[in-house]
Amino acid sequence: MTARADRNAAIWFASDGYDPKAKGINGRRVAGESFLRGFLTHADVDEFVLLAHGGAGPAAVRAAARDLRPDMPFRAVSLADVHRISPLGCINYPSPNFATEVWRRAPYGAAAWSICGITHTTSTAGVMQGFFDLRMSPHADWDAVICTSQAVQASVRAQMDLIDDHIRRRFNAPPPPRPQLPVIPLGIHTAEFAPDPAAGAALRARLGAGPEDLVLTTIARLTPHEKFDPLPVYLALSQAARQLAPGQRLHLVLCGIFRDDYSRRVFESGAARLMPEVGFLILDGARAEDRQAALSGADAFAFLIDNIQETFGLAPIEAMAAGLPLIVSDWDGMRDTVTPDTGIRVATRTLRPEHAVREALRYQGGADSYVQYCAGVSALTQIDVPGMAEAVLRLARDPALRRRMGEAGRRRAVEHYDWSRVIPRMQDLWADLNARRRRAPVPPPRYPAWGLPVAPSPFLLFGAYPSQVAGFGAERYVATPPAAGAPDVAAMLALRDYAGLKRQFEPTASVEAVMAAILAGADRGLSRPEVENATGLRAPAVERAMIWLLKYDFIRPFGR
């Protein structure tokens, strides 16, 4: 493996992880789409390798790669032939749940390549079960889960501690080595968030905001149960608004998407009831021009999250790139990203673990939905309301502080969170994983492809069902004399229409070739090895075709 191949990774692609336009806007897909463009733009590699099931995704990524780096070679590799990522030795996976990929690797040996996942939301039952499944899979310490913040790394370690304790108790054995859990932040394309003065002026005019007024903006999913409860924020803004200097007014612009009428009602009725003295406007977060206006017309950016659904917080980084000072909750990723020179973090508080046992068990057992689970935890999470009000007043009264924080934030976004800085860190990790893999003293044993514990061959799992298991060996087969007007192989396959399910056991041409070879054997017939020689097909393909031909009585054992 060359040094540059060592620092490259095949990008595991599914549109659900990278295409917010087609699959719906959420943080995971927005981050995935941004990463993909960042990788295609900034990766120091010799080729781009995309790993996918197929479909339109590879063609779209190939087109994007051609636009961004027209001279860069591009390969698309099918997941059915994952070993063809060579000479690359690492797969970049768009979530932390890559146990399936570990098992896909198992027939080649655990040291065949490394797998590198990344955290997004870690509070769902699927992700929590996924970490358990990962620890039960044959992963190795040359695999990794990138944690996007110190806080989420701590949460991943906390769950792995519980899983490892289970392993010790259940099996009276030490747990296997963990995957690497490095902290590497998400990135953005900082240049894309430069403010547009005209859009900002138009927004302030729409609000009726004067030059001395303070306009706060928030860009987030507008759901009180999966992002942030707006009512404590409204209470704080009302407290701050009543303490502003005469003639100065406070405005709040929320830019986001409502998933349901319930969320809209909470946000809108809450604002009318709790902060009537504060200017209030909701913009459509699905419109790029509305997001641009929100960042361009604001004096400060607020991101007061109280929800375990959040793990990093891209929006504050985007606001930094736009030159805005920040008011954020002292929560998850913001504890890393928002420093005292760029904004104000407002204290948060939760309860001891025993207070949320009911919420955990009701969600795990299916009694509560994810929305109910998040809402229950949010209800028991405090953001200090006087602290929020104090932060707003501090920025409202000090334009120079706002400018200093905004400038510091812009520098911090460019220096730490632009993809041009983040992608090299990811490449360093991939190189480290490859080095760890090559240092493995003894390659772990391979699993037989037909004997994976989580995906055994159905003919192993259900081997007791049939009268016998076919062993073609040296037995000879002859063509069955066809009845008048009977369909041939191609017609029978068309009549059965496996293609309607988009899966056929073997290509029609292969089945026809096996049939033709057996027909050519005339009365004496052919054995399976002779069919292989006659067709040039490998034994598995020949046997799969032959069992189907037997199923439809196109052929019979010689002498029967």
Secondary structure, 3 states (H helix, E strand, C coil): CCHHHHCCCEEEECHHHHCHHHHCCCHHHHHHHHHHHHHHHHCCCCCEEEEECCCCHHHHHHHHHHHHCCCCCEEEEEHHHHHHHCCCCEEECCCCCCHHHHHHHHHHCCCCCEEEEECCCCCCHHHHHHHHHHHHCCCCCCCEEEECCHHHHHHHHHHHHHHHHHHHHHHCCCCCCCCECCECCCCECHHHHCCCHHHHHHHHHHHCCCCCCEEEEEECCCCCCCCCCHHHHHHHHHHHHCCCCCCCCEEEEEEECCCCHHHHHHHHHHHHHHCCCCEEEEEECCCHHHHHHHHHHCCEEEECCCCCCCCCCHHHHHHHHCCCCEEEECCCCHHHHCCCCCEEEECEECCCHHHHHHHHHHHHCCCCCHHHHHHHHHHCCEECHHHHHHHHHHHHCCHHHHHHHHHHHHHHHHHHHEHHHHHHHHHHHHHHHHHHHHCCCCCCCCCCCCEECCEECHHHHCCCCCCCCCCCCCCEEEECCCCCCCCCHHHHHHHHCHHHHCCCCCCHHHHHHHHHHHHHCHHHCEEHHHHHHHHCCCHHHHHHHHHHHHHCCCEEECCC
